[in-house]
Amino acid sequence: MFDLDMFTDGLGLLLKGKLFLDSAFVFRQAILGILIGAFALVCLGKLGVPMTFAVPAAALFAGMLQPLLFKDIKFR
């Protein structure tokens, strides 16, 4: 069900900078996703939406953006 060897190999490649062809692109897209999620949370908070609804809604929105942000990732 969960392959620990594959996880540790992937993590090792990520930390060495050898998992992605363009690591800067991946980190830039991740930062963009985090900023969009934070912006959605702040906007919902400013609208007076209770935090018990705003946090899951912003997380869902940011999570739905991930496939769009990471569609062009190239692996080694």
N, C-alpha and C positions, 0 to 999 in steps of 0.2 A: 504494500500500500504506500509506504513512504520509504524511498530509497535514500538512506543516509549517506551512502558513498557518493551518489550523484549530487546530493546537496553540498557536501563538503568539497567535492571537486569543482562545482560551479562557484562556490564561495571563494575558493582559493584562486580561481582564474579571475574573478571579479576584483579581488583585492590586489592581485598582481597587475591588473590593467590589461589582461589578455582575453577577456570574455567577449567584449564588443569591438567591432572594427573601428568605431569612432566613439570613444568613451565620453568625450566632451559633449557630443550631441545627446547622448543618453542622460547625462547629468543635467544638461540645459533643459531638456524636456521634463525631467523629474521636478526641477525647480519651478518650471512654468506651471506644472500641475498643482504643486503645493501652493503657489501664489494664487492661482485661480480658486482653489478650494478655500483658502483663507479669505479671499475677497468675497466669495459667496457667503461665508459665515458672517463676516462683518456686515454685509448688506442685509442679511436676514436679521441680524441683531439690531441694526438701525431701524428696521421696519417694525420692531417691537415683537418679533416672533420669539416665543419662549425658547430658551437654550435647549430644553429637552427635545424640541422639534428641529431647531436650527442646526445643531451639530450633526445629527444623522442625515438631514437633508443635504447639507453641504458636503458631507463625506460621500453620500450616494452620487451627487452631481460630479464631484471630483473623480470618483471611481469610474463613472461612466465615460469620462473623458480619456482615461488611460489608454484604451485601444486606439483612439485617434491620435494621441500624442506619440505612442510608441509603435505605430504601424510601419515605420521606415527603418527600424533597427536592423542592423546587419551584425551577425555573429561571426566569429572566426572559426 
